[in-house]
Amino acid sequence: MFHLFGKKGSADPQSRIQLALEKQDYAELAQAYYDMGVSAMDGGDAARAMLWLSRADTVYSAADELYSEADKKRLFRPRMTEDCSDRIGTLEEAPLLVNEIIREIEEKVEEMSDAPVRVWSLLTLARLEGVCKKLSALPGCEVLAGLGCFLDLTVKSFQEAITREEFEDLKDACSTLYEFSDSPSFFAGGEVPCAGPAPIQVFDLNGMTTLLNLEGFLDGQLRHLTGDGPDDDGSLIPCALLPDYWLRVTEGEIRELPQVKAELERIWADCAFVSSGPSWGAVAERIAAYRALDIFSV
């Protein structure tokens, strides 16, 4: 198997990634992302260090068979996986936009009851529907096409009893999203055009563990319906920021981008909205507006 382990590859990072994808050499893919993350961290770009190191972590963590085989053959550089995890832990304490917004939302959620937080998350889900619909055209990403249906069922489940079949549909969606987050279709998938400055990659959903937070939100709603669910921790709420996309396709601080500023405004406007005790008619209107929104547009 072709690989460049033991030292950084001589090729430029993007060429290494492209070659690894073409050869389906996921061990090299993880290594290339790790090298990019270390380079960014050493260069003082903590945000992009988090981007690339998190991608490395996702690849080598998702492919269990690959990870075991690579470990046996010592294909990864010594302590690469441990160092990657340690660096991510350090970066989680850095003054990054993603860290700050997560802390701010967590603090707000602690002051709120469960129902408004769930509706707050639901509004983010509505904004993510269009993104996932675009990405569902990629091979192996078909599960993302069902997000609109899952959104409708979730809204319905807030207001009335859903059928056993509908309950099972949501349950199956949770399992499929979880499996998809560990599949090559996700971490080695393609890209599609969007209104932003470059195409969006399905792996851009790695930021803020968006797929797992989608799955977690749906699973939490199912548990809520059966009476034994945990409270919504708000993890889905910041996911429509899509930090991995903006960090990958732009330079500098992403919090200055118009699209990111607009999404931050929507997050806090949604917080005020759900805290006001809106009717379901008002919620439905807001969801409809978000479903028609292109979050990549200025």
Secondary structure as UniProt FT lines:
FT   TURN            5..6
FT   HELIX           13..23
FT   HELIX           26..42
FT   TURN            43..44
FT   HELIX           46..62
FT   HELIX           64..73
FT   TURN            78..79
FT   HELIX           80..91
FT   TURN            92..93
FT   HELIX           97..110
FT   HELIX           114..135
FT   TURN            136..137
FT   TURN            139..140
FT   HELIX           142..146
FT   HELIX           147..159
FT   HELIX           164..180
FT   TURN            181..182
FT   HELIX           184..187
FT   STRAND          191..192
FT   STRAND          200..201
FT   HELIX           202..209
FT   HELIX           210..226
FT   TURN            235..238
FT   HELIX           239..241
FT   HELIX           243..249
FT   HELIX           254..256
FT   HELIX           258..275
FT   HELIX           280..291
FT   TURN            295..296
//
